[in-house]
Amino acid sequence: MAFVLLGVAIVFEVLATSLLKSTDGFSRPWPTVSCLAAYAVAFLALALAIQRGLQVGVGYAIWSGLGTTLIVIIGALMLREPVTPATLAGIALVVSGVVVLNLSGAH
């Protein structure tokens, strides 16, 4: 159940981050409310996942690592943001870090 909640947390964090640009600096009410509500659900789901036995370090590493990777993909596909070799290297390092944490028995 902890990993299901972690998946929910990742989905809502990615949704909230995707909405940030549409808030126009939090000056547009509905995108702002949607963004903040999605972040609230993301943090609640992450907290519940940790409460149900997921270690904080591992949970946060997976949450932030997958969230970062998905946001880069969404930025490239939907927002036409450039993906440079440095971006790809950074994502590879993030994913590698999450894998190392999980393989090290930190969970």
C-alpha positions as CSV (number, residue, x, y, z in Angstrom):
1,M,0.0,0.0,0.0
2,A,2.9,2.4,0.7
3,F,4.1,2.2,-2.9
4,V,0.5,2.8,-4.2
5,L,0.4,6.0,-2.1
6,L,3.9,6.9,-3.3
7,G,2.6,6.5,-6.9
8,V,-0.3,8.8,-6.1
9,A,2.1,11.3,-4.6
10,I,4.2,11.3,-7.7
11,V,1.3,11.8,-10.1
12,F,-0.1,14.7,-8.1
13,E,3.3,16.3,-7.7
14,V,3.9,16.1,-11.4
15,L,0.4,17.5,-12.1
16,A,1.0,20.4,-9.7
17,T,4.4,21.2,-11.1
18,S,3.0,21.1,-14.7
19,L,0.4,23.7,-13.6
20,L,3.0,26.2,-12.2
21,K,3.5,28.0,-15.5
22,S,-0.2,28.4,-16.0
23,T,-0.6,30.2,-12.6
24,D,1.4,33.2,-14.0
25,G,3.2,33.8,-10.8
26,F,0.1,32.8,-8.7
27,S,-1.8,35.7,-10.2
28,R,-4.5,33.5,-12.0
29,P,-6.9,32.1,-9.4
30,W,-8.1,28.8,-10.8
31,P,-4.7,27.5,-12.0
32,T,-3.3,28.6,-8.6
33,V,-6.0,26.8,-6.6
34,S,-5.5,23.7,-8.8
35,C,-1.8,23.8,-8.4
36,L,-1.8,24.2,-4.6
37,A,-4.5,21.5,-4.2
38,A,-2.5,19.0,-6.3
39,Y,0.6,19.8,-4.1
40,A,-1.5,19.3,-1.0
41,V,-2.6,15.8,-2.2
42,A,1.0,15.0,-3.2
43,F,2.4,15.8,0.2
44,L,-0.5,14.0,2.0
45,A,0.0,10.9,-0.1
46,L,3.8,11.0,0.5
47,A,3.2,11.4,4.3
48,L,0.8,8.5,4.3
49,A,3.3,6.3,2.3
50,I,5.9,7.1,4.9
51,Q,3.5,6.4,7.8
52,R,2.8,3.0,6.2
53,G,6.4,1.9,6.4
54,L,8.3,3.6,3.6
55,Q,11.6,5.1,4.8
56,V,11.7,8.8,4.5
57,G,15.0,8.9,2.5
58,V,13.9,6.2,0.1
59,G,10.4,7.6,-0.3
60,Y,11.6,11.1,-1.0
61,A,14.3,9.9,-3.4
62,I,11.8,7.9,-5.5
63,W,9.2,10.7,-5.3
64,S,11.6,13.5,-6.3
65,G,13.6,11.4,-8.8
66,L,10.6,10.1,-10.7
67,G,8.9,13.5,-10.5
68,T,11.9,15.3,-11.9
69,T,12.3,12.8,-14.7
70,L,8.6,13.0,-15.6
71,I,8.6,16.8,-15.5
72,V,11.6,17.0,-17.9
73,I,9.7,14.7,-20.3
74,I,6.5,16.8,-20.0
75,G,8.5,20.0,-20.4
76,A,10.1,18.7,-23.6
77,L,6.9,17.3,-25.1
78,M,4.3,19.8,-24.0
79,L,6.1,23.0,-23.2
80,R,8.7,22.7,-26.0
81,E,11.6,23.1,-23.4
82,P,15.0,22.1,-24.7
83,V,16.6,18.8,-23.7
84,T,20.3,19.2,-23.7
85,P,23.0,16.6,-23.1
86,A,23.5,18.1,-19.7
87,T,19.8,17.6,-18.9
88,L,20.0,14.0,-19.9
89,A,23.1,13.5,-17.8
90,G,21.4,15.1,-14.8
91,I,18.4,12.8,-15.2
92,A,20.7,9.8,-15.5
93,L,22.4,10.8,-12.3
94,V,19.1,11.2,-10.5
95,V,17.8,7.9,-11.6
96,S,21.1,6.2,-10.8
97,G,20.9,7.7,-7.3
98,V,17.4,6.3,-6.7
99,V,18.5,2.9,-8.0
100,V,21.6,2.8,-5.7
101,L,19.5,3.8,-2.7
102,N,17.1,0.9,-3.4
103,L,19.8,-1.6,-4.1
104,S,21.8,-0.7,-1.0
105,G,19.1,-2.1,1.2
106,A,18.0,1.3,2.5
107,H,14.4,0.2,2.4
